[in-house]
Amino acid sequence: MSASAAGHRRTVLEMQGVDKTFGGDVEALRAMSLTVNDGDFISLLGPSGCGKSTALRLIAGLSEPSGGRIVWEGGHEIGDLGVVFQEPTLMPWATVADNVWLPFRLRGHSYNEVRDRVLEALKLVGLERFQKSYPRELSGGMKMRVSIARAMVTNPRIILMDEPFAALDEITRFKLNDDLLMLKDRIRCTVIFVTHSVFESVFMSDRIVVMAARPGRVVRELSVDAPYPRTEEFRTSAEYAALCRSASEALREAMGEHA
């Protein structure tokens, strides 16, 4: 679906003039407003220190705004979320299957109750054969796949991802970009994705929110109207190159705002 088809989607989350200050005088975010619609793939793109990860933590309920508010559909305080951090944050003493079971375990479900869902999530990320392995036996890309399986196993409406592929080599990163779009389509979720990479943001997103630092704020939003599914053909197209140039220009402007 193209970004232009998003007009009829219902709003699931709004950040309304959100501020975040640390230590009384460090402005991490100023007046950040963002509307998230059902099915969006939104990338938060910007330099270090622009508040991308802070915004994600606020949405996840891991921190409270200093000003403004975050409004969920139906007035709920927080929605149904899955979170993938920059590091896989796996429990080293637990098997792959037990790591994916964790969200259900925290809700009081035994492994036997949800075994089929755990195995299905591992199958979706191509790791069903590694269910009894331990994190130390996996590559970096495989660990991140486990983290993604854990985030999606409960079929959340929104998945928050904080630069999950930043530490991976380019080949693995491209493969996981492709796989994530496939998984998003399979479970019909909304994704908010933090990245420093213009190329990654253009390939994956239907909306790119460009942020500037000091204080962190939204300076531009770009639409990527290319239809899904996106393939290697899109990644090597003139359209993709033009979109990357536009995003790069917006990012340079954002970085120049505090120079």
Buried (B, 14 or more C-beta within 10 A) or exposed (E): EEBEEBEEBEEBBBBBEBBBBEEEEEBBBBBBEBBBBBBBBBBBBBBEBBBBBBBBBBBBEEBEBBEBEBBBBEEEEEBEBBBBBBBBEBEEEBBBBBBBBBBBBEEEBEEEEBBEBBBBBBEBBEBBEBBEBBBEEBEBBBBBBBBBBBBBBBEBBBBBBBBBBBBBEEEBBBBBBBBBBEBBEEBEBBBBBBBBBBBBBBBBBBBBBBBBBBBBBBBBEBBBEBEBEBEEEBBEBEEBEEBBEBBBBBBEEBBEEEE
